[in-house]
Amino acid sequence: MEVQKFSDFLLNEARTNKKEVVDELLEMFKKRPNVEMKGIANERGIYSLAGMKTYLSKYSNVIVNQAFTDIQNDKKIDLKSISVKVAKWGESIPYWYIGLSEEQAKKLKEEYQEEEYKKNEKDINKSHNYGIIRHLR
């Protein structure tokens, strides 16, 4: 990652065309590329905000957030969401999709949950055992 002066960062942010980022996000939802994620399941078809930011890493998080908010607010776009349980964190996070049926999204959700559990099984079991031991004291 390139380090830049804050004034340069602001100038680059001002030059970024948000419509271009919105278009790239919509293209991502249409093409459904595989997005390599660290610590959680790789994303394809349904995407977390972190996955969107990873895919569009050439843009700042702020611009991606703004572009995604524009998509959420656009009533013409059929953006849907589904909650996916992340065993490593013990909570669910929202994933979004466009152009998939509910059944397709649920199938991807199950695949993600299984993949994430396998990816982090050691850590999950370790923290679970630690919790049991702590509880018994």
Sine and cosine of phi, psi and omega as CSV:
sin_phi,cos_phi,sin_psi,cos_psi,sin_omega,cos_omega
0.00,0.00,0.70,-0.72,-0.03,-1.00
-0.99,0.12,0.72,-0.69,0.07,-1.00
-1.00,-0.03,0.73,-0.68,0.00,-1.00
-0.66,-0.75,0.38,-0.92,0.04,-1.00
-0.91,0.42,0.51,-0.86,-0.02,-1.00
-0.86,0.51,-0.63,0.77,0.00,-1.00
-0.90,0.44,-0.61,0.79,0.06,-1.00
-0.92,0.39,-0.64,0.77,0.03,-1.00
-0.86,0.52,-0.74,0.67,0.00,-1.00
-0.88,0.47,-0.64,0.77,0.02,-1.00
-0.90,0.45,-0.70,0.72,0.02,-1.00
-0.90,0.43,-0.62,0.78,0.04,-1.00
-0.88,0.48,-0.68,0.73,-0.02,-1.00
-0.91,0.42,-0.53,0.85,-0.02,-1.00
-0.98,0.19,-0.36,0.93,-0.05,-1.00
-0.93,0.36,0.78,-0.62,0.02,-1.00
-1.00,0.08,0.94,-0.34,-0.06,-1.00
-0.88,0.47,-0.55,0.83,0.02,-1.00
-0.87,0.49,-0.60,0.80,0.05,-1.00
-0.88,0.48,-0.66,0.75,0.00,-1.00
-0.94,0.34,-0.66,0.75,0.07,-1.00
-0.85,0.52,-0.72,0.69,0.00,-1.00
-0.88,0.48,-0.65,0.76,0.02,-1.00
-0.92,0.39,-0.61,0.79,0.06,-1.00
-0.90,0.44,-0.71,0.70,0.02,-1.00
-0.89,0.46,-0.62,0.79,0.05,-1.00
-0.90,0.43,-0.64,0.77,0.04,-1.00
-0.87,0.49,-0.73,0.69,0.02,-1.00
-0.89,0.46,-0.54,0.84,-0.02,-1.00
-0.97,0.25,-0.73,0.69,-0.07,-1.00
-0.99,0.12,-0.39,0.92,0.03,-1.00
0.81,0.58,0.84,0.54,0.01,-1.00
-0.95,0.32,0.33,-0.94,0.10,-1.00
-0.99,0.15,0.80,-0.60,0.01,-1.00
-0.93,-0.38,0.90,-0.44,0.01,-1.00
-0.93,0.37,0.83,-0.55,0.01,-1.00
-0.87,-0.49,0.53,-0.85,0.06,-1.00
-0.99,-0.11,0.78,-0.62,0.11,-0.99
0.99,0.12,-0.31,0.95,0.07,-1.00
-0.77,-0.63,0.08,-1.00,-0.04,-1.00
-0.89,0.46,0.60,-0.80,0.13,-0.99
-0.90,0.44,0.56,-0.83,-0.12,-0.99
-0.96,-0.27,0.66,-0.75,0.04,-1.00
-0.39,-0.92,0.91,-0.42,0.03,-1.00
0.99,-0.12,-0.74,0.67,0.13,-0.99
-0.86,-0.51,0.66,-0.75,-0.17,-0.99
-0.75,-0.67,0.67,-0.74,0.15,-0.99
-0.99,0.13,0.22,-0.98,0.06,-1.00
-0.89,0.46,-0.60,0.80,0.05,-1.00
-0.89,0.46,-0.62,0.78,0.04,-1.00
-0.91,0.42,-0.64,0.77,0.04,-1.00
-0.90,0.44,-0.68,0.74,0.00,-1.00
-0.92,0.39,-0.59,0.81,0.05,-1.00
-0.91,0.42,-0.72,0.69,-0.01,-1.00
-0.89,0.46,-0.62,0.79,-0.02,-1.00
-0.97,-0.25,0.67,0.74,-0.09,-1.00
-0.90,0.43,-0.24,0.97,0.05,-1.00
-0.95,0.31,-0.25,0.97,0.05,-1.00
-0.96,-0.26,0.35,-0.94,0.04,-1.00
-0.96,0.29,0.39,-0.92,0.05,-1.00
-0.85,0.53,-0.60,0.80,-0.02,-1.00
-0.88,0.48,-0.73,0.68,-0.01,-1.00
-0.91,0.42,-0.67,0.74,0.02,-1.00
-0.90,0.43,-0.68,0.74,0.06,-1.00
-0.85,0.53,-0.73,0.69,-0.02,-1.00
-0.90,0.44,-0.68,0.74,0.00,-1.00
-0.90,0.44,-0.68,0.74,0.01,-1.00
-0.91,0.41,-0.63,0.78,0.06,-1.00
-0.88,0.48,-0.64,0.76,0.06,-1.00
-0.87,0.49,-0.66,0.75,0.02,-1.00
-0.91,0.42,-0.69,0.72,0.02,-1.00
-0.87,0.49,-0.59,0.80,-0.06,-1.00
-0.99,0.11,-0.22,0.97,-0.02,-1.00
-0.99,0.15,0.94,-0.33,-0.06,-1.00
-0.93,0.37,-0.29,0.96,0.01,-1.00
-0.98,0.19,-0.28,0.96,-0.03,-1.00
-0.99,-0.11,0.79,-0.61,-0.05,-1.00
-1.00,0.03,0.93,0.38,0.00,-1.00
-0.99,0.12,0.79,-0.62,0.01,-1.00
-0.83,-0.56,0.34,-0.94,0.01,-1.00
-0.75,-0.66,0.34,-0.94,0.04,-1.00
-0.54,-0.84,0.61,-0.79,0.02,-1.00
-1.00,-0.01,0.72,-0.69,0.00,-1.00
-0.87,-0.49,0.80,-0.60,0.00,-1.00
-0.98,0.22,0.79,-0.62,0.07,-1.00
-0.96,-0.29,0.97,-0.26,-0.09,-1.00
-0.87,0.49,-0.58,0.82,-0.02,-1.00
-0.86,0.52,-0.61,0.79,-0.04,-1.00
-0.99,-0.16,-0.23,0.97,-0.01,-1.00
0.94,0.34,0.46,0.89,0.02,-1.00
-0.51,-0.86,0.24,-0.97,0.02,-1.00
-0.99,-0.17,0.56,-0.83,0.08,-1.00
-0.80,-0.61,0.48,-0.88,-0.02,-1.00
-0.98,0.21,0.62,-0.78,0.13,-0.99
-0.83,-0.55,0.57,-0.82,-0.05,-1.00
-0.89,-0.46,0.41,-0.91,0.03,-1.00
-0.43,-0.90,0.36,-0.93,0.07,-1.00
-0.69,-0.73,0.70,-0.71,0.12,-0.99
0.99,0.16,0.21,0.98,0.09,-1.00
-0.94,-0.35,0.47,-0.88,0.12,-0.99
-0.98,0.21,0.26,-0.96,0.03,-1.00
-0.87,0.49,-0.61,0.79,0.01,-1.00
-0.90,0.43,-0.68,0.73,0.03,-1.00
-0.89,0.46,-0.67,0.74,0.01,-1.00
-0.90,0.43,-0.67,0.74,0.02,-1.00
-0.90,0.44,-0.62,0.78,0.03,-1.00
-0.90,0.45,-0.71,0.71,0.04,-1.00
-0.90,0.45,-0.63,0.77,0.04,-1.00
-0.84,0.54,-0.75,0.66,0.00,-1.00
-0.89,0.46,-0.67,0.75,0.04,-1.00
-0.88,0.47,-0.70,0.72,0.00,-1.00
-0.87,0.49,-0.73,0.68,-0.05,-1.00
-0.89,0.46,-0.66,0.75,0.02,-1.00
-0.92,0.40,-0.72,0.70,0.00,-1.00
-0.89,0.46,-0.68,0.73,-0.01,-1.00
-0.91,0.42,-0.65,0.76,0.01,-1.00
-0.89,0.46,-0.71,0.71,0.01,-1.00
-0.89,0.45,-0.63,0.77,-0.01,-1.00
-0.90,0.44,-0.54,0.84,-0.13,-0.99
-0.87,-0.50,0.30,0.95,-0.11,-0.99
-0.82,0.57,-0.70,0.72,0.00,-1.00
-0.85,0.53,-0.78,0.63,-0.02,-1.00
-0.90,0.43,-0.63,0.78,-0.01,-1.00
-0.90,0.43,-0.73,0.68,0.00,-1.00
-0.91,0.42,-0.63,0.78,0.02,-1.00
-0.88,0.48,-0.74,0.67,-0.03,-1.00
-0.93,0.36,-0.55,0.83,0.04,-1.00
-0.91,0.41,-0.72,0.70,0.02,-1.00
-0.90,0.45,-0.64,0.77,0.03,-1.00
-0.87,0.49,-0.67,0.75,0.02,-1.00
-0.90,0.44,-0.64,0.77,0.03,-1.00
-0.91,0.41,-0.72,0.69,0.00,-1.00
-0.88,0.48,-0.71,0.71,0.02,-1.00
-0.88,0.48,-0.63,0.78,-0.02,-1.00
-0.92,0.40,-0.57,0.82,-0.04,-1.00
-0.97,0.26,-0.32,0.95,-0.03,-1.00
-0.95,0.30,0.00,0.00,0.00,0.00
